[in-house]
């Protein structure tokens, strides 16, 4: 940028030259009249010179010409070359190192596996969780599709099989009941199947004997009625009625057999009753009681099986309800959430490079325990380097992201210039030596193998630029209150003019928005 300045007269003290004849006459007078003191002569000459200088004051001042051109702001800062990206990597969980796949100096791509922990148990859990998801999804699809005819047929077969099991258990229960009474217990009675059965064994409890004999009459009538009921049964229609009848009969037999057992267990050998016979009575009574209890349990189990089979068949015929679909969908979602959790846990067992670059640190060793949060690997980007500089707050308003810059590196001298661009300005301040600064990142426009991390970088950032504008040197402008003025030369006189200014360039030039014209001369 060219600064134009000029002098009104290239002969300073021109008026003084014009006074030479007068000075010569003064010299002659002093020589002719020696009585005039030299002091008076000197004062007289000084007065003459002051008069000449005051007349030519304007002639001796420097002036600059108002010029049209470019005014730009440049911010110069010193910074350091750093990788555009750098990552210090560690595990999120502790574990034993299972694999180390790269060493220091290796060039890696983004996503490259660097280190892994042993994860066999987690992998197995993840596979099991995925299988659970598939099972729940299949069940949900089945509910959404509804039961097929084949499924309904299968359930109907299950119901029929359950009915057959109940029928068999009913018949078995009736047979075991008949055997318990008429084969195992009736040996204790005379005329057991009559209306007046007589207990042949003697006990010390007469009331027990009366109860047993009365109970035998009741049991006989029950057995006859039960047999007749089962012989004429139409099981498919009244299955639960027959089950209820059989369970009631079996419980009646249980109470009767309890009384028999009480009587038999009080017997003692005598001249008419041997111990062998007593033991035989006890064994038969125990077998009868065991068989009745077993039949009651089996009949109860068959009843539950039948109820479940019928319920399953009814559900298939009715189709899925919204509630059942929602419940199954919840099962699917829960299973998927478990898979996601295990995948996240498995992801914490590996370290992958987040950037393409070079491995600068590798402290992991196979078989060693890695501690969560401890940095084991470092990777720096080799794609592009950046200059990291701290711009003072006085200059930060002059630059913007996207501004161009010229960078020189101490390693190569000021003659080697690299082009860069401002890519980031931190919004938060950084205090350095008590001065507020803002961290600014400038990225080199081209890859250059000569650029290395840690080099000192001298950076000139191009700030705001105004082209084809009028400007004057900044020292030509005076501040008077809120107004800015300049001294404009018009002919032989100087006139004060109010101006409106724009930006101030890094060289000291100031943009003139209004008040002056190109070619005007201003006093500086």
C-alpha positions in Angstrom: 0.0 0.0 0.0 1.5 3.3 -1.1 1.4 6.4 1.2 1.6 9.7 -0.7 2.9 12.8 1.1 4.2 16.1 -0.2 5.4 19.6 0.9 3.7 22.8 -0.3 7.2 24.3 -1.0 10.4 22.3 -1.6 12.5 25.3 -0.5 12.1 25.5 3.3 12.7 29.1 4.8 12.1 30.6 1.4 11.3 34.0 3.0 14.5 33.9 4.9 16.4 33.9 1.6 14.5 37.0 0.6 15.7 38.7 3.8 19.4 38.3 2.9 19.7 41.9 1.5 18.2 43.3 4.7 20.7 41.3 6.8 23.6 42.6 4.7 22.5 46.2 5.4 22.2 45.4 9.1 25.8 44.1 9.0 27.0 47.3 7.3 25.3 49.5 9.9 26.9 47.6 12.8 30.3 47.9 11.1 29.8 51.7 10.7 28.5 52.2 14.2 30.5 50.0 16.5 28.8 51.5 19.5 25.7 49.5 18.7 25.9 46.4 20.9 26.0 43.0 19.5 23.1 42.0 21.7 20.9 44.6 20.0 22.0 43.3 16.6 21.3 39.7 17.5 17.8 40.6 18.8 17.1 42.5 15.6 18.2 39.6 13.4 16.1 37.1 15.5 13.0 39.2 15.1 13.5 39.2 11.3 13.9 35.4 11.2 10.8 34.8 13.4 8.8 36.9 11.1 10.0 35.0 8.1 9.3 31.6 9.7 5.8 32.6 10.8 5.0 33.6 7.3 6.2 30.2 5.9 4.8 27.9 8.6 2.2 26.5 6.3 4.9 26.1 3.6 7.0 23.8 5.9 4.2 21.4 7.0 4.0 17.8 5.5 0.9 16.7 3.6 -0.5 13.4 2.4 -2.7 12.9 -0.7 -6.1 11.2 -0.2 -5.7 8.0 -2.2 -8.1 5.3 -3.4 -7.0 1.7 -2.8 -7.3 -1.2 -0.4 -7.3 -1.0 3.4 -6.9 -4.3 5.2 -6.4 -5.5 8.7 -3.8 -8.2 9.5 -3.5 -10.0 12.8 0.0 -11.4 13.5 0.3 -14.1 16.1 2.7 -16.9 16.9 1.5 -20.4 17.5 2.4 -24.1 17.2 1.7 -26.8 14.7 -0.5 -29.5 16.1 -2.3 -32.5 14.6 -5.8 -31.7 13.2 -7.0 -34.6 15.4 -5.5 -36.5 18.2 -6.9 -39.2 20.4 -5.8 -40.8 23.7 -7.7 -44.0 24.0 -8.6 -46.3 26.9 -11.0 -49.1 27.9 -14.3 -48.3 29.6 -14.1 -51.5 31.6 -11.2 -53.4 33.2 -10.2 -56.8 31.9 -7.4 -59.0 30.5 -5.9 -57.9 27.2 -6.7 -60.6 24.6 -5.1 -59.0 21.5 -2.8 -56.2 20.4 -3.0 -55.6 16.7 -0.8 -52.5 15.9 2.4 -51.0 17.1 3.8 -47.5 17.4 4.4 -46.0 13.9 1.7 -48.0 12.2 -0.6 -46.1 9.9 -4.3 -46.9 10.6 -7.6 -46.1 9.1 -10.6 -44.8 11.1 -12.3 -47.8 12.8 -9.2 -50.0 12.8 -9.1 -52.4 15.7 -6.2 -51.6 17.9 -6.6 -53.6 21.2 -9.2 -56.0 22.6 -10.0 -57.6 25.9 -10.9 -61.3 26.4 -14.7 -61.4 25.9 -15.7 -65.1 25.4 -18.3 -65.0 28.2 -19.9 -61.8 27.0 -20.0 -63.2 23.4 -21.8 -66.3 24.6 -24.3 -64.2 26.5 -24.9 -62.1 23.5 -25.7 -65.1 21.3 -28.1 -66.4 23.9 -29.8 -63.1 24.1 -30.2 -62.9 20.3 -31.7 -66.4 20.3 -34.2 -65.2 22.9 -35.2 -62.3 20.7 -35.8 -64.7 17.8 -37.9 -66.9 19.9 -40.1 -64.0 21.2 -40.4 -62.6 17.7 -41.5 -65.9 16.4 -44.1 -66.1 19.1 -45.3 -62.6 18.3 -45.6 -63.5 14.6 -47.6 -66.5 15.6 -50.0 -64.5 17.6 -50.4 -61.9 14.9 -51.0 -64.6 12.3 -53.5 -66.5 14.4 -53.9 -70.2 14.9 -53.7 -72.4 11.8 -56.1 -75.2 11.2 -53.3 -77.7 11.9 -52.6 -76.0 15.3 -56.3 -76.2 16.2 -56.4 -79.9 15.2 -53.3 -80.6 17.4 -55.0 -78.9 20.4 -58.2 -80.9 19.8 -56.2 -84.0 19.9 -54.6 -82.9 23.1 -58.0 -82.4 24.6 -59.2 -85.8 23.5 -56.1 -87.4 25.0 -56.6 -85.5 28.2 -60.2 -86.8 28.3 -59.0 -90.3 27.7 -56.5 -90.0 30.6 -59.3 -88.8 32.9 -61.6 -91.7 31.9 -58.8 -94.1 32.5 -58.1 -92.5 35.9 -61.8 -92.7 36.8 -62.0 -96.4 36.0 -58.7 -97.0 37.8 -59.9 -95.2 40.9 -63.2 -97.2 40.9 -61.2 -100.4 40.6 -58.7 -99.5 43.3 -61.6 -98.4 45.6 -63.4 -101.7 45.1 -60.2 -103.6 45.8 -59.4 -101.6 48.9 -62.7 -102.3 50.5 -63.9 -105.6 49.3 -60.5 -107.4 49.2 -58.4 -105.8 51.8 -60.8 -104.4 54.4 -63.7 -106.9 54.2 -61.6 -109.7 55.8 -62.1 -107.8 59.1 -65.9 -108.2 58.8 -68.6 -110.8 58.9 -71.3 -110.1 56.3 -69.5 -107.0 55.0 -71.8 -106.3 52.1 -75.0 -106.6 54.1 -76.9 -104.0 56.0 -75.5 -105.4 59.3 -71.8 -106.0 58.9 -70.0 -107.2 62.0 -66.4 -106.2 62.8 -64.6 -109.4 63.7 -61.7 -107.8 65.6 -62.2 -106.6 69.1 -60.9 -103.2 70.2 -60.9 -101.3 73.4 -62.9 -98.5 71.7 -66.5 -99.5 71.3 -67.6 -96.3 69.7 -64.9 -96.8 67.0 -66.3 -100.3 66.3 -69.8 -98.8 65.9 -68.5 -96.1 63.5 -66.6 -98.6 61.5 -69.6 -100.9 61.1 -71.9 -98.0 60.1 -69.2 -96.7 57.7 -69.0 -100.0 56.0 -72.7 -99.8 55.1 -72.2 -96.3 53.7 -69.2 -97.3 51.7 -71.0 -100.3 50.2 -73.8 -98.1 49.0 -71.3 -95.6 47.6 -69.4 -98.3 45.6 -72.6 -99.6 44.1 -73.8 -96.1 43.1 -70.3 -95.2 41.7 -70.1 -98.3 39.6 -73.5 -97.8 38.1 -72.6 -94.1 37.3 -69.4 -95.0 35.5 -71.1 -97.9 33.6 -73.6 -95.5 32.0 -71.3 -92.5 31.6 -71.2 -90.2 28.6 -67.9 -88.7 29.5 -67.5 -86.0 26.9 -70.5 -84.1 28.1 -70.2 -84.5 31.9 -66.5 -85.0 32.4 -66.0 -82.6 35.3 -69.2 -84.0 37.0 -67.7 -87.5 37.0 -64.3 -86.2 38.2 -66.0 -84.4 41.1 -68.0 -87.5 42.0 -64.9 -89.7 42.0 -62.9 -87.3 44.1 -65.7 -87.1 46.7 -65.9 -90.9 46.8 -62.1 -91.3 47.2 -62.1 -88.8 50.1 -65.0 -90.8 51.8 -62.9 -93.9 51.4 -59.8 -92.1 52.9 -61.8 -91.3 56.1 -63.2 -94.8 56.4 -59.7 -96.3 55.9 -58.3 -94.0 58.6 -60.8 -95.5 61.0 -59.8 -99.1 59.9 -56.1 -98.2 60.4 -56.8 -96.9 63.9 -58.6 -100.1 64.9 -55.9 -102.4 63.3 -53.0 -100.6 64.9 -54.4 -101.1 68.4 -54.6 -104.9 68.0 -52.5 -107.2 70.2 -51.8 -110.9 69.8 -54.1 -113.3 71.7 -55.0 -117.0 71.7 -57.4 -116.3 68.8 -55.3 -113.7 66.9 -51.7 -114.2 66.0 -49.1 -111.5 65.4 -48.8 -112.7 61.8 -52.5 -112.1 61.2 -52.2 -108.7 62.8 -49.3 -107.8 60.6 -51.2 -109.0 57.5 -54.2 -106.8 58.5 -51.8 -103.8 58.9 -50.1 -104.4 55.5 -53.4 -104.7 53.7 -54.8 -101.6 55.3 -51.7 -99.6 54.4 -51.8 -100.8 50.8 -55.5 -99.8 50.6 -54.8 -96.3 52.0 -51.8 -95.8 49.7 -53.7 -96.8 46.6 -56.6 -94.5 47.4 -54.3 -91.6 48.0 -52.4 -92.3 44.7 -55.6 -92.5 42.7 -56.8 -89.1 44.1 -53.5 -87.4 43.2 -53.5 -88.9 39.7 -57.1 -87.9 39.1 -56.4 -84.3 40.2 -53.4 -84.2 37.8 -55.6 -85.5 34.9 -58.2 -82.9 35.7 -55.6 -80.0 35.5 -54.2 -81.4 32.2 -57.7 -81.5 30.7 -58.4 -78.0 31.8 -55.1 -76.7 30.3 -55.7 -78.5 27.0 -59.2 -77.1 26.7 -58.0 -73.6 27.6 -55.3 -73.8 25.0 -57.8 -74.9 22.4 -60.2 -72.2 23.3 -57.5 -69.5 22.9 -56.5 -70.8 19.5 -60.1 -70.8 18.3 -60.7 -67.3 19.7 -57.5 -65.7 18.3 -55.1 -63.4 20.1 -56.3 -60.5 22.2 -54.8 -57.0 22.1 -53.6 -57.5 25.6 -51.7 -60.7 24.6 -50.2 -59.1 21.6 -49.0 -56.1 23.7 -47.6 -58.5 26.3 -45.7 -60.4 23.7 -44.4 -57.2 22.1 -43.1 -56.2 25.5 -41.3 -59.5 25.7 -39.7 -58.8 22.3 -38.7 -55.3 23.3 -37.2 -56.5 26.6 -35.2 -59.1 24.8 -33.9 -56.6 22.3 -32.9 -54.2 25.1 -30.9 -57.0 26.6 -29.1 -57.6 23.3 -28.3 -53.9 23.0 -26.9 -53.8 26.5 -24.7 -56.8 25.9 -23.6 -55.3 22.6 -22.6 -52.1 24.4 -20.7 -54.1 27.0 -19.0 -56.1 24.3 -18.1 -52.8 22.5 -16.3 -51.7 25.7 -13.9 -54.6 25.3 -12.2 -53.2 22.1 -10.3 -50.0 21.2 -10.7 -48.8 17.7 -9.1 -45.8 16.1 -11.6 -42.9 15.8 -9.4 -41.2 13.1 -7.1 -42.1 10.2 -3.6 -41.4 11.4 -0.4 -42.8 13.0 -0.1 -44.8 16.3 2.1 -42.8 18.6 1.7 -44.7 21.8 0.9 -48.4 22.5 1.3 -49.6 26.1 -1.1 -52.6 25.9 0.4 -56.0 26.2 -1.3 -59.3 25.6 -2.2 -61.1 28.9 -1.9 -58.1 31.1 -4.8 -56.5 33.0 -6.0 -53.3 31.5 -7.5 -50.8 34.0 -10.6 -48.8 33.0 -9.8 -45.2 32.1 -6.1 -45.7 31.8 -4.8 -44.4 28.5 -3.1 -47.2 26.6 -3.1 -46.0 22.9 -2.6 -42.6 21.2 -3.3 -41.8 17.6 -2.6 -38.5 15.7 -4.2 -37.5 12.4 -1.8 -37.4 9.5 -4.3 -35.9 7.0 -3.9 -32.2 7.8 -2.1 -30.3 10.5 -3.3 -27.2 12.1 -1.7 -24.1 13.7 -3.0 -23.5 17.2 -2.6 -19.8 18.2 -4.0 -17.5 20.9 -5.3 -14.2 19.6 -5.5 -11.3 22.1 -8.9 -9.8 22.7 -7.8 -6.5 21.1 -7.5 -8.4 17.7 -10.1 -11.1 18.0 -12.9 -8.9 16.5 -10.8 -8.5 13.3 -10.9 -12.1 12.3 -13.5 -14.6 11.3 -13.7 -18.3 10.5 -12.8 -18.6 6.9 -10.2 -15.8 6.8 -7.1 -16.7 4.9 -3.6 -16.5 6.5 0.0 -16.8 5.6 2.2 -19.0 7.8 6.0 -19.2 8.1 7.8 -21.9 10.2 10.9 -21.1 12.1 12.3 -24.4 10.8 12.3 -23.1 7.2 12.7 -19.4 7.6 10.5 -16.5 6.5 11.1 -17.2 2.8 8.9 -20.3 2.9 5.2 -19.4 3.1 2.4 -21.8 3.7 -1.2 -20.9 3.1 -3.8 -21.6 5.8 -7.4 -20.8 6.7 -9.1 -20.0 10.1 -11.3 -23.0 10.9 -12.2 -22.5 14.5 -12.3 -19.7 17.1 -13.0 -20.8 20.7 -15.9 -18.8 22.2 -14.4 -19.0 25.7 -11.4 -16.9 26.7 -8.1 -18.3 27.8 -6.1 -16.1 30.2 -2.3 -16.0 29.4 -0.1 -13.8 31.5 -3.1 -11.9 32.7 -4.3 -11.2 29.1 -7.5 -12.5 27.7 -6.9 -14.5 24.5 -9.0 -16.8 22.3 -7.7 -20.1 21.0 -7.8 -20.1 17.2 -7.2 -23.0 14.9 -5.8 -22.5 11.3 -5.7 -25.4 9.0 -3.1 -25.7 6.2 -4.7 -25.6 2.8 -2.4 -28.2 1.3 -0.7 -31.2 2.7 3.0 -30.7 2.9 5.4 -33.3 4.2 7.7 -30.6 5.6 5.1 -29.6 8.2 5.6 -31.5 11.5 3.8 -31.3 14.8 5.4 -29.0 17.4 6.9 -26.6 14.9 6.7 -22.9 15.8 4.4 -21.0 13.4 4.4 -17.3 12.7 1.0 -16.5 11.3 -0.4 -13.4 9.6 -4.2 -13.6 9.5 -6.0 -11.5 7.0 -8.8 -9.7 8.7 -11.4 -7.3 7.3 -10.6 -5.9 3.9 -12.1 -2.8 2.1 -11.2 -2.5 -1.6 -11.5 0.6 -3.8 -11.9 3.0 -0.9 -10.4 6.4 0.0 -7.9 6.4 2.8 -5.4 8.7 4.6 -2.7 8.1 7.2 -4.2 7.6 10.7 -2.0 10.5 12.1 -3.8 12.9 9.8 -7.1 12.5 11.8 -7.8 14.4 15.0 -10.5 13.7 17.5 -12.6 16.6 18.7 -15.3 15.4 21.1 -17.3 12.9 19.1 -16.2 14.2 15.8 -13.2 13.3 13.7 -11.5 16.0 11.6 -8.6 16.5 9.2 -6.7 19.7 8.0 -7.2 20.1 4.3 -5.0 22.3 2.2 -6.9 24.6 -0.1 -4.5 26.8 -2.1 -2.3 28.6 0.4 -4.7 28.0 3.3 -5.6 25.1 5.5 -9.3 24.3 6.4 -10.5 21.9 9.1 -13.0 19.3 7.6 -15.2 16.8 9.5 -14.8 13.2 8.2 -16.5 9.8 8.7 -14.0 7.0 9.0 -14.2 3.3 8.4 -11.7 0.6 9.4 -8.1 1.2 10.4 -5.6 -0.9 8.4 -2.7 -2.7 9.9 -0.3 -0.2 8.2 -2.0 2.7 9.9 -4.1 3.9 7.0 -7.7 4.8 7.9 -10.7 4.4 5.5 -12.5 7.6 4.7 -16.2 7.0 4.2 -17.2 10.7 3.7 -15.8 14.2 3.9 -12.8 14.0 1.5 -12.3 13.5 -2.2 -9.6 11.6 -4.0 -6.6 13.9 -4.5 -7.2 16.1 -1.6 -4.1 17.0 0.5 -4.4 16.6 4.2 -2.0 17.8 6.9 -0.2 15.1 8.8 
